[in-house]
Amino acid sequence: MMRAGEVAAQTLNHVSGLISPGISTWELNRIIGDFIKKKGAKPSFRGLYGFPGNACISINSELIHGIPARKRFIRTGDIVSIDLGAYKDGYHGDLSATFACGEIPDKTKKLLQVTKQALQDAIKQCVSGNRIGDLSNAIQTRIEGGGFFIPEDYLGHGIGRDLHEDPNIPNIGPPGRGPRLTPGMTLAIEPMTNLTTKKTRILRDDWTVVEGNGNLSAHFEHTVMITNGAPVVMTQLK
């Protein structure tokens, strides 16, 4: 899983530097697939539940599951969420981040900063003996404290030989509840934030989830291992 996580992180590092005005999400998708394959791995998302891309690439109001398209071009001022996974040696690594293309307003910067910090807050709770609810509550506290909204229908998850495993990791809930964390558990923690409502809707492509009012969304994720000491982020970005 460390090797799979490393490939996933290297891929996101590489493609994040290519986000620029005029590039299509289709081209980013191609680059992601080629990079993962050159590392001796496979894109985890390709064909998963029928998904047609190597990665989910979601722009602005698109929260998750954006399908790469030839005619979908990134523009200055967009925020772009890239969610990808790498499958190597029988295991998966999964991560995502939201990036700005050029200058963005302060409110949008705060949206990204708060969501990213919510992920870090949850990772700090990844200590043996804690419970899943401690992660959930850390995320909720940060995001709602920042004045934003949590789409409750979408969750983090366990990860390993399968991309999606138990336990589910809600982004909202009381502390001290849910499965207890034990050494060796591997979790994909992924706070998601909407600007103006917790509601979402799914577009006609049956994949893309958008903010209910058509406003901005952000998404950050890491694959994390529980140990006898500090948590290990297996998809650490450089």
Backbone as JSON, one array per atom type, in Angstrom:
{
  "sequence": "MMRAGEVAAQTLNHVSGLISPGISTWELNRIIGDFIKKKGAKPSFRGLYGFPGNACISINSELIHGIPARKRFIRTGDIVSIDLGAYKDGYHGDLSATFACGEIPDKTKKLLQVTKQALQDAIKQCVSGNRIGDLSNAIQTRIEGGGFFIPEDYLGHGIGRDLHEDPNIPNIGPPGRGPRLTPGMTLAIEPMTNLTTKKTRILRDDWTVVEGNGNLSAHFEHTVMITNGAPVVMTQLK",
  "N": [[0.82, -1.2, 0.0], [2.02, 1.23, 0.62], [3.61, 1.57, -1.64], [1.65, 1.77, -3.64], [0.32, 4.06, -2.75], [2.38, 5.91, -2.98], [2.74, 6.04, -5.77], [0.24, 7.11, -6.51], [0.36, 9.62, -5.22], [2.62, 10.76, -6.49], [1.61, 10.97, -9.04], [-0.51, 12.83, -8.75], [0.97, 15.03, -7.89], [2.43, 15.51, -10.23], [0.45, 16.06, -12.22], [-0.86, 18.23, -11.15], [0.74, 20.4, -11.61], [0.25, 20.96, -14.22], [-2.17, 22.09, -14.58], [-3.82, 24.57, -16.17], [-4.97, 27.51, -17.95], [-7.02, 26.65, -20.7], [-6.28, 23.97, -21.03], [-7.69, 20.75, -21.46], [-9.97, 18.68, -19.58], [-9.94, 16.15, -20.5], [-7.35, 15.86, -21.57], [-5.81, 16.09, -19.24], [-6.72, 13.78, -17.98], [-5.71, 11.83, -19.74], [-2.95, 12.2, -19.37], [-2.71, 11.52, -16.67], [-3.41, 8.76, -16.72], [-1.33, 7.74, -18.36], [0.93, 8.36, -16.81], [0.56, 6.89, -14.43], [0.64, 4.28, -15.45], [3.26, 4.17, -16.41], [4.58, 3.97, -14.05], [4.25, 1.39, -13.38], [1.76, 0.66, -12.47], [-1.87, 0.62, -12.23], [-4.65, 2.69, -13.17], [-6.87, 3.17, -10.58], [-9.53, 3.94, -10.82], [-10.45, 3.53, -13.39], [-12.97, 2.04, -15.14], [-14.2, 1.3, -12.79], [-17.17, 0.47, -11.27], [-18.16, 1.07, -13.71], [-17.11, 3.54, -14.39], [-15.79, 5.91, -16.72], [-13.28, 7.17, -16.88], [-9.74, 7.81, -16.11], [-9.41, 9.24, -13.85], [-11.32, 11.25, -11.55], [-12.35, 14.39, -12.45], [-13.23, 17.43, -11.44], [-14.9, 20.51, -11.7], [-15.27, 23.68, -10.25], [-18.49, 24.05, -9.31], [-18.82, 21.37, -9.27], [-18.72, 18.72, -7.19], [-17.72, 16.02, -6.83], [-16.72, 13.17, -8.85], [-16.57, 14.06, -11.49], [-16.6, 13.63, -14.99], [-13.97, 13.23, -17.27], [-13.66, 15.21, -20.24], [-13.45, 15.88, -23.74], [-14.09, 18.43, -24.65], [-14.16, 20.01, -22.44], [-12.78, 22.62, -21.01], [-10.32, 24.1, -18.95], [-10.44, 27.2, -17.23], [-9.09, 30.43, -16.41], [-9.33, 31.26, -13.01], [-10.93, 29.16, -12.3], [-11.64, 26.48, -9.96], [-10.26, 23.31, -9.48], [-10.89, 20.01, -8.87], [-9.12, 17.08, -8.41], [-9.37, 13.7, -8.27], [-7.93, 10.68, -7.69], [-6.68, 7.3, -8.1], [-4.28, 4.68, -7.54], [-3.43, 1.42, -8.48], [-1.43, -1.05, -7.37], [0.61, -3.87, -7.16], [-1.42, -5.38, -6.01], [-2.78, -3.7, -4.26], [-4.45, -0.61, -3.33], [-3.99, 2.96, -3.61], [-5.32, 6.11, -2.72], [-6.28, 9.41, -3.37], [-7.07, 12.95, -3.24], [-7.29, 16.38, -4.3], [-8.02, 19.89, -4.34], [-7.44, 22.41, -6.64], [-6.42, 25.74, -7.51], [-6.82, 27.58, -10.5], [-4.98, 30.02, -11.45], [-5.67, 33.31, -10.12], [-7.98, 33.5, -7.41], [-11.0, 34.45, -5.63], [-10.98, 35.66, -2.19], [-12.88, 34.37, -0.58], [-13.15, 31.93, -1.89], [-10.58, 30.95, -1.63], [-10.58, 30.56, 1.12], [-12.49, 28.51, 1.31], [-11.08, 26.35, 0.15], [-8.86, 26.24, 1.88], [-10.02, 25.68, 4.4], [-11.22, 23.18, 3.95], [-8.99, 21.61, 3.35], [-7.64, 21.84, 5.79], [-9.47, 20.57, 7.43], [-9.1, 17.93, 6.67], [-6.49, 17.52, 7.64], [-7.0, 17.85, 10.37], [-8.6, 15.61, 10.85], [-6.78, 13.57, 10.31], [-5.04, 13.86, 12.44], [-6.54, 12.71, 14.42], [-6.26, 10.07, 13.95], [-5.43, 7.81, 15.66], [-4.52, 4.91, 17.4], [-7.08, 3.36, 19.23], [-8.8, 5.52, 19.26], [-11.99, 6.44, 17.75], [-13.97, 6.08, 14.72], [-15.85, 8.11, 14.69], [-14.49, 10.2, 15.92], [-12.84, 11.19, 13.93], [-14.8, 12.01, 12.11], [-16.12, 14.02, 13.59], [-14.09, 15.88, 13.92], [-13.73, 16.78, 11.31], [-16.3, 17.86, 10.77], [-16.42, 19.9, 12.7], [-14.41, 21.69, 11.88], [-15.2, 22.43, 9.24], [-17.89, 23.36, 9.43], [-17.42, 25.27, 11.34], [-16.02, 27.05, 9.83], [-17.98, 28.23, 8.39], [-19.09, 26.86, 6.3], [-20.65, 24.14, 4.39], [-21.58, 20.68, 4.69], [-21.85, 18.01, 2.51], [-23.77, 15.41, 3.24], [-24.21, 12.88, 2.22], [-22.01, 11.69, 1.11], [-19.02, 9.91, 1.62], [-15.93, 9.07, 3.36], [-13.78, 6.13, 3.42], [-12.76, 2.71, 4.17], [-9.77, 1.16, 2.83], [-7.79, -0.93, 0.71], [-7.02, -4.01, -0.49], [-9.27, -3.79, -2.03], [-10.68, -0.87, -3.53], [-12.75, 0.46, -2.24], [-13.63, -0.19, 0.95], [-14.87, -1.44, 4.13], [-14.29, 0.5, 7.14], [-17.1, 2.78, 6.65], [-16.58, 6.32, 6.53], [-18.0, 8.91, 7.79], [-18.41, 12.46, 7.2], [-19.45, 13.93, 9.17], [-20.75, 14.01, 12.49], [-21.01, 12.75, 15.94], [-18.28, 12.67, 18.34], [-16.42, 9.79, 19.57], [-17.91, 7.63, 18.72], [-18.75, 4.75, 16.66], [-16.63, 2.39, 14.74], [-13.67, 1.2, 16.4], [-10.35, 2.44, 16.13], [-7.55, 0.58, 15.1], [-4.15, -0.66, 15.05], [-2.79, -1.08, 11.8], [-5.09, -0.7, 10.33], [-6.31, 0.84, 7.36], [-7.24, 3.82, 5.89], [-9.22, 5.84, 3.76], [-9.6, 9.06, 3.92], [-11.8, 11.71, 3.41], [-12.75, 14.75, 3.4], [-15.42, 16.82, 2.24], [-16.69, 19.82, 0.9], [-19.27, 22.2, 0.62], [-20.2, 25.41, -0.65], [-22.63, 26.85, -0.09], [-24.79, 25.2, 0.66], [-25.85, 22.07, 2.09], [-27.0, 20.38, 0.37], [-27.0, 18.36, -2.62], [-26.9, 17.51, -6.13], [-27.21, 15.16, -8.83], [-25.85, 15.12, -12.05], [-27.06, 14.71, -15.47], [-25.37, 12.86, -16.6], [-25.21, 10.83, -14.83], [-23.17, 10.58, -13.04], [-21.66, 12.92, -12.21], [-21.54, 14.89, -9.35], [-22.98, 17.76, -8.04], [-22.88, 20.92, -6.31], [-25.74, 21.92, -4.53], [-26.88, 24.46, -4.99], [-25.54, 25.29, -7.14], [-23.16, 26.52, -6.58], [-19.72, 26.82, -5.39], [-17.55, 23.96, -4.68], [-15.35, 21.89, -2.7], [-12.74, 19.41, -2.28], [-10.74, 17.2, -0.54], [-8.36, 14.58, 0.07], [-6.69, 11.83, 1.66], [-4.87, 8.74, 1.88], [-4.5, 6.88, 4.75], [-2.65, 5.24, 7.31], [-3.23, 3.49, 10.32], [-1.23, 3.2, 13.18], [0.87, 1.95, 15.88], [1.79, 4.26, 16.85], [2.21, 7.5, 15.67], [-0.01, 8.48, 12.99], [0.37, 7.3, 9.6], [0.68, 8.89, 6.62], [0.01, 7.7, 3.58], [-0.18, 8.69, 1.08], [1.31, 10.98, 0.79], [1.83, 14.24, -0.3], [4.48, 15.88, -2.02]],
  "CA": [[0.0, 0.0, 0.0], [2.92, 2.37, 0.57], [4.01, 1.76, -3.03], [0.49, 2.27, -4.37], [0.12, 5.44, -2.31], [3.44, 6.75, -3.54], [2.42, 6.28, -7.18], [-0.89, 8.03, -6.56], [0.84, 10.96, -4.85], [3.49, 11.26, -7.56], [0.75, 11.32, -10.17], [-1.2, 14.09, -8.46], [2.0, 16.08, -7.93], [2.79, 15.77, -11.62], [-0.64, 16.66, -13.01], [-1.27, 19.52, -10.59], [1.55, 21.44, -12.24], [-0.18, 21.13, -15.6], [-3.47, 22.77, -14.59], [-3.61, 25.89, -16.74], [-6.07, 27.89, -18.85], [-7.03, 26.07, -22.04], [-6.1, 22.52, -21.06], [-8.96, 20.05, -21.28], [-9.96, 17.62, -18.57], [-9.58, 14.93, -21.24], [-5.89, 15.8, -21.65], [-5.33, 15.77, -17.9], [-7.05, 12.37, -17.78], [-4.74, 11.03, -20.51], [-1.65, 12.32, -18.7], [-2.8, 10.73, -15.43], [-3.34, 7.34, -17.06], [0.01, 7.41, -18.86], [1.89, 8.46, -15.71], [0.36, 5.74, -13.54], [1.1, 3.07, -16.13], [4.73, 4.2, -16.45], [5.04, 3.6, -12.71], [3.97, -0.03, -13.17], [0.49, 0.53, -11.76], [-3.07, 0.82, -13.04], [-5.58, 3.66, -12.57], [-7.89, 2.47, -9.78], [-10.9, 4.36, -11.14], [-10.83, 3.15, -14.74], [-13.91, 0.93, -15.19], [-14.8, 1.02, -11.49], [-18.61, 0.69, -11.35], [-18.44, 1.59, -15.04], [-16.59, 4.9, -14.6], [-15.05, 5.86, -17.97], [-12.03, 7.91, -16.87], [-8.63, 7.42, -15.25], [-9.54, 10.03, -12.63], [-12.46, 12.16, -11.49], [-11.88, 15.77, -12.56], [-14.45, 18.19, -11.17], [-14.6, 21.93, -11.78], [-16.14, 24.69, -9.63], [-19.62, 23.54, -8.53], [-18.8, 19.91, -9.28], [-18.11, 18.25, -5.94], [-16.99, 14.78, -7.08], [-17.1, 12.26, -9.94], [-16.59, 14.69, -12.79], [-16.08, 12.79, -16.07], [-13.13, 13.98, -18.21], [-14.31, 15.42, -21.53], [-12.58, 16.53, -24.73], [-14.45, 19.83, -24.85], [-14.25, 20.68, -21.14], [-11.51, 23.31, -20.87], [-10.13, 24.84, -17.71], [-10.31, 28.63, -17.43], [-8.54, 31.21, -15.3], [-10.29, 31.48, -11.94], [-11.58, 27.91, -11.92], [-11.02, 25.54, -9.02], [-10.28, 22.0, -10.12], [-10.65, 18.88, -7.96], [-8.66, 15.86, -9.07], [-9.48, 12.54, -7.39], [-7.36, 9.57, -8.45], [-6.16, 6.16, -7.34], [-3.33, 3.82, -8.23], [-3.49, 0.02, -8.05], [-0.1, -1.61, -7.59], [0.96, -5.05, -6.35], [-2.59, -5.9, -5.31], [-3.33, -2.74, -3.31], [-4.81, 0.71, -3.86], [-3.77, 4.24, -2.94], [-6.41, 6.99, -3.17], [-6.16, 10.77, -2.82], [-7.61, 14.01, -4.06], [-7.05, 17.75, -3.85], [-8.63, 20.93, -5.16], [-6.42, 23.38, -7.03], [-6.87, 26.97, -8.16], [-6.19, 27.96, -11.76], [-4.82, 31.46, -11.39], [-6.17, 34.0, -8.93], [-9.36, 33.24, -7.0], [-11.4, 35.34, -4.54], [-10.62, 35.25, -0.83], [-13.86, 33.4, -0.07], [-12.81, 30.64, -2.49], [-9.35, 30.51, -0.96], [-10.96, 30.05, 2.43], [-13.14, 27.23, 1.09], [-10.04, 25.34, -0.05], [-8.04, 26.14, 3.08], [-10.78, 25.04, 5.47], [-11.38, 21.76, 3.62], [-7.67, 20.98, 3.51], [-7.35, 21.77, 7.22], [-10.35, 19.54, 7.99], [-8.42, 16.66, 6.44], [-5.38, 17.43, 8.59], [-7.58, 17.66, 11.7], [-9.03, 14.21, 10.94], [-5.58, 12.72, 10.36], [-4.52, 13.94, 13.81], [-7.35, 11.82, 15.25], [-6.02, 8.68, 13.53], [-4.61, 7.23, 16.72], [-5.08, 3.65, 17.9], [-7.95, 3.55, 20.39], [-9.87, 6.45, 18.89], [-13.07, 5.87, 16.95], [-14.25, 6.76, 13.46], [-16.57, 9.35, 15.0], [-13.55, 11.27, 16.26], [-12.45, 11.77, 12.65], [-15.97, 12.68, 11.57], [-16.4, 15.23, 14.34], [-13.02, 16.84, 13.62], [-14.05, 17.35, 10.0], [-17.49, 18.69, 10.91], [-16.11, 21.08, 13.5], [-13.62, 22.62, 11.08], [-15.92, 22.94, 8.07], [-19.01, 24.19, 9.87], [-16.84, 26.42, 12.01], [-15.6, 27.99, 8.8], [-19.15, 28.8, 7.76], [-19.42, 26.11, 5.09], [-21.65, 23.1, 4.5], [-21.07, 19.33, 4.44], [-22.78, 17.11, 1.83], [-23.72, 14.28, 4.16], [-24.41, 11.6, 1.54], [-20.76, 11.18, 0.53], [-18.23, 9.47, 2.76], [-14.66, 8.37, 3.22], [-13.94, 4.67, 3.42], [-11.58, 1.87, 4.26], [-9.12, 0.91, 1.55], [-6.77, -1.97, 0.79], [-7.07, -4.8, -1.72], [-10.34, -3.13, -2.78], [-10.62, 0.58, -3.38], [-13.74, 0.84, -1.23], [-13.82, -1.22, 1.96], [-15.31, -0.95, 5.44], [-15.55, 1.12, 7.52], [-17.44, 4.1, 6.12], [-16.09, 7.43, 7.35], [-18.81, 10.11, 7.55], [-17.77, 13.75, 7.44], [-20.26, 14.6, 10.17], [-21.18, 13.1, 13.54], [-20.46, 12.96, 17.27], [-17.06, 11.91, 18.65], [-16.55, 8.64, 20.46], [-18.84, 6.64, 18.16], [-18.29, 4.02, 15.49], [-15.56, 1.4, 14.93], [-12.45, 1.65, 17.05], [-9.16, 2.38, 15.29], [-6.53, -0.36, 15.56], [-2.98, -0.66, 14.17], [-2.93, -1.83, 10.56], [-6.22, -0.19, 9.55], [-5.97, 1.82, 6.35], [-8.46, 4.6, 5.68], [-9.24, 6.96, 2.81], [-10.35, 10.12, 4.6], [-12.03, 12.69, 2.35], [-13.72, 15.82, 3.63], [-15.98, 17.52, 1.08], [-17.29, 21.05, 1.41], [-20.07, 23.04, -0.26], [-20.16, 26.81, -0.26], [-23.87, 27.47, 0.37], [-25.84, 24.27, 1.07], [-25.42, 20.68, 2.17], [-27.68, 19.62, -0.68], [-26.31, 18.11, -3.88], [-27.68, 16.82, -7.14], [-26.41, 14.42, -9.79], [-26.15, 15.55, -13.41], [-27.65, 13.71, -16.36], [-24.41, 11.8, -16.92], [-25.37, 9.83, -13.76], [-21.94, 10.51, -12.26], [-21.16, 14.16, -11.64], [-22.28, 15.44, -8.21], [-22.75, 19.2, -7.96], [-23.43, 21.68, -5.18], [-27.17, 22.05, -4.77], [-27.23, 25.78, -5.49], [-24.67, 25.63, -8.26], [-21.99, 27.26, -6.11], [-18.46, 26.08, -5.4], [-17.3, 22.81, -3.81], [-13.95, 21.49, -2.58], [-12.57, 18.0, -1.91], [-9.36, 16.78, -0.26], [-8.35, 13.18, 0.53], [-5.44, 11.08, 1.8], [-4.9, 7.38, 2.41], [-3.79, 6.96, 6.03], [-2.53, 3.98, 8.06], [-3.18, 3.54, 11.78], [-0.08, 2.47, 13.72], [0.96, 2.03, 17.34], [2.2, 5.62, 17.18], [1.61, 8.52, 14.82], [-0.54, 7.97, 11.72], [1.24, 7.39, 8.42], [-0.02, 9.32, 5.4], [0.63, 6.92, 2.53], [-0.29, 9.44, -0.16], [1.84, 12.3, 1.14], [2.29, 15.07, -1.41], [5.79, 16.5, -1.77]],
  "C": [[0.85, 1.26, 0.0], [3.34, 2.64, -0.87], [2.85, 2.3, -3.87], [0.22, 3.74, -4.01], [1.14, 6.39, -2.88], [3.17, 7.06, -5.01], [1.28, 7.27, -7.32], [-0.45, 9.46, -6.26], [1.73, 11.56, -5.92], [2.67, 11.71, -8.76], [0.06, 12.65, -9.94], [-0.22, 15.26, -8.44], [2.29, 16.5, -9.35], [1.67, 16.54, -12.33], [-1.06, 18.01, -12.46], [-0.49, 20.67, -11.2], [1.16, 21.74, -13.67], [-1.54, 21.81, -15.71], [-3.25, 24.21, -15.04], [-4.76, 26.22, -17.67], [-5.92, 27.23, -20.22], [-6.81, 24.58, -22.11], [-7.44, 21.85, -20.78], [-8.84, 19.01, -20.17], [-9.63, 16.28, -19.22], [-8.06, 14.76, -21.3], [-5.29, 15.48, -20.28], [-5.57, 14.3, -17.59], [-6.06, 11.46, -18.5], [-3.38, 11.03, -19.81], [-1.63, 11.49, -17.42], [-2.67, 9.25, -15.73], [-1.95, 6.93, -17.5], [1.03, 7.39, -17.72], [1.79, 7.26, -14.79], [0.89, 4.47, -14.18], [2.62, 3.02, -16.21], [5.34, 3.81, -15.11], [4.73, 2.13, -12.39], [2.69, -0.29, -12.41], [-0.66, 0.72, -12.74], [-3.93, 1.89, -12.37], [-6.72, 2.93, -11.85], [-9.3, 2.75, -10.27], [-11.37, 3.85, -12.49], [-11.71, 1.9, -14.72], [-14.58, 0.62, -13.87], [-16.28, 1.42, -11.51], [-19.02, 1.27, -12.72], [-17.9, 2.98, -15.31], [-15.64, 4.92, -15.8], [-13.66, 6.51, -17.96], [-10.96, 7.27, -16.0], [-8.7, 8.11, -13.89], [-10.85, 10.81, -12.71], [-11.9, 13.59, -11.49], [-13.1, 16.68, -12.53], [-14.1, 19.67, -11.05], [-15.69, 22.75, -11.08], [-17.27, 24.08, -8.81], [-19.66, 22.03, -8.48], [-18.02, 19.42, -8.06], [-17.2, 17.05, -6.19], [-17.49, 14.12, -8.37], [-17.25, 12.93, -11.29], [-15.93, 13.82, -13.85], [-15.21, 13.64, -17.0], [-13.79, 14.05, -19.58], [-13.39, 16.21, -22.46], [-12.85, 18.03, -24.83], [-14.65, 20.59, -23.54], [-12.89, 21.3, -20.85], [-11.47, 24.11, -19.57], [-9.86, 26.31, -18.03], [-9.68, 29.29, -16.2], [-9.64, 31.49, -14.29], [-11.07, 30.25, -11.53], [-10.88, 27.28, -10.72], [-11.29, 24.14, -9.56], [-9.95, 20.92, -9.09], [-10.25, 17.66, -8.77], [-8.61, 14.75, -8.02], [-8.99, 11.34, -8.18], [-6.86, 8.48, -7.51], [-5.19, 5.38, -8.21], [-3.4, 2.42, -7.61], [-2.16, -0.63, -8.4], [0.13, -2.77, -6.63], [-0.21, -5.51, -5.47], [-3.24, -4.96, -4.32], [-3.57, -1.39, -3.97], [-4.29, 1.84, -2.98], [-4.74, 5.24, -3.54], [-6.2, 8.36, -2.55], [-6.81, 11.76, -3.76], [-7.19, 15.36, -3.46], [-7.74, 18.69, -4.81], [-7.62, 22.05, -5.38], [-7.06, 24.6, -7.68], [-6.1, 27.16, -9.46], [-6.12, 29.48, -11.8], [-5.39, 32.03, -10.11], [-7.64, 33.67, -8.67], [-9.71, 34.17, -5.84], [-11.04, 34.78, -3.17], [-11.59, 34.22, -0.27], [-13.57, 32.01, -0.63], [-11.54, 30.09, -1.88], [-9.67, 29.91, 0.41], [-11.63, 28.69, 2.32], [-12.11, 26.12, 0.95], [-9.23, 25.14, 1.23], [-8.75, 25.39, 4.21], [-10.95, 23.55, 5.2], [-10.08, 21.01, 3.79], [-7.32, 20.83, 4.99], [-8.22, 20.73, 7.91], [-9.74, 18.15, 7.81], [-7.28, 16.48, 7.43], [-5.9, 17.21, 10.02], [-8.0, 16.2, 11.9], [-7.83, 13.28, 11.05], [-4.99, 12.73, 11.76], [-5.28, 13.03, 14.77], [-7.12, 10.34, 14.93], [-5.0, 8.01, 14.45], [-5.3, 5.96, 17.22], [-5.87, 3.89, 19.18], [-9.04, 4.57, 20.16], [-10.92, 5.74, 18.06], [-13.28, 6.7, 15.69], [-14.96, 8.09, 13.71], [-15.67, 10.5, 15.39], [-13.04, 11.96, 15.0], [-13.6, 12.6, 12.09], [-16.21, 14.02, 12.26], [-15.33, 16.3, 14.1], [-13.28, 17.54, 12.29], [-15.23, 18.31, 10.11], [-17.18, 19.99, 11.64], [-15.37, 22.12, 12.67], [-14.46, 23.25, 9.96], [-17.09, 23.82, 8.49], [-18.53, 25.41, 10.62], [-16.35, 27.48, 11.04], [-16.76, 28.62, 8.05], [-19.59, 28.09, 6.49], [-20.33, 24.92, 5.41], [-21.08, 21.75, 4.06], [-22.13, 18.5, 3.72], [-22.75, 15.73, 2.49], [-23.8, 12.92, 3.47], [-23.12, 10.96, 1.04], [-19.71, 11.04, 1.63], [-16.82, 9.06, 2.36], [-14.88, 6.89, 3.46], [-12.63, 3.97, 3.78], [-11.02, 1.59, 2.88], [-8.04, -0.15, 1.74], [-6.7, -2.73, -0.52], [-8.2, -4.32, -2.63], [-10.25, -1.63, -2.54], [-11.57, 1.06, -2.28], [-14.0, -0.34, -0.3], [-14.47, -0.59, 3.19], [-14.09, -0.46, 6.21], [-15.84, 2.39, 6.7], [-16.95, 5.18, 7.09], [-16.93, 8.66, 7.03], [-18.0, 11.38, 7.82], [-18.54, 14.59, 8.45], [-20.66, 13.59, 11.23], [-20.5, 13.36, 14.86], [-19.16, 12.18, 17.48], [-17.38, 10.7, 19.51], [-17.5, 7.56, 19.97], [-18.17, 5.89, 17.01], [-17.15, 3.07, 15.79], [-14.32, 2.01, 15.57], [-11.26, 1.49, 16.1], [-8.12, 1.46, 15.92], [-5.36, -0.35, 14.59], [-3.18, -1.58, 12.97], [-4.12, -1.42, 9.73], [-5.73, 0.85, 8.56], [-7.25, 2.49, 5.87], [-8.23, 5.65, 4.6], [-10.18, 8.02, 3.38], [-10.55, 11.26, 3.61], [-13.12, 13.7, 2.68], [-14.13, 16.51, 2.33], [-16.8, 18.69, 1.6], [-18.06, 21.76, 0.31], [-20.1, 24.47, 0.27], [-21.45, 27.28, 0.42], [-24.96, 26.51, 0.83], [-25.25, 22.87, 1.21], [-26.03, 19.82, 1.07], [-26.8, 19.47, -1.92], [-27.31, 17.57, -4.88], [-26.72, 16.16, -8.13], [-26.83, 14.83, -11.2], [-26.64, 14.38, -14.27], [-26.67, 12.62, -16.77], [-24.42, 10.66, -15.9], [-24.11, 9.67, -12.92], [-21.67, 11.81, -11.49], [-22.09, 14.7, -10.56], [-21.94, 16.91, -8.09], [-23.4, 19.8, -6.72], [-24.87, 22.07, -5.49], [-27.61, 23.39, -5.32], [-26.38, 26.2, -6.68], [-23.46, 26.45, -7.88], [-20.8, 26.31, -5.93], [-18.42, 24.93, -4.39], [-15.8, 22.53, -3.77], [-13.86, 20.09, -2.0], [-11.09, 17.71, -1.72], [-9.39, 15.37, 0.35], [-6.92, 12.67, 0.65], [-5.76, 9.64, 2.23], [-3.97, 7.33, 3.61], [-3.79, 5.6, 6.71], [-2.46, 4.26, 9.55], [-2.01, 2.68, 12.25], [-0.17, 2.47, 15.25], [1.39, 3.42, 17.81], [1.46, 6.63, 16.32], [1.06, 7.91, 13.53], [0.45, 8.17, 10.58], [0.38, 7.77, 7.22], [0.67, 8.64, 4.21], [0.52, 7.57, 1.16], [0.25, 10.85, 0.04], [2.34, 13.02, -0.09], [3.6, 15.75, -1.05], [5.68, 18.01, -1.88]]
}
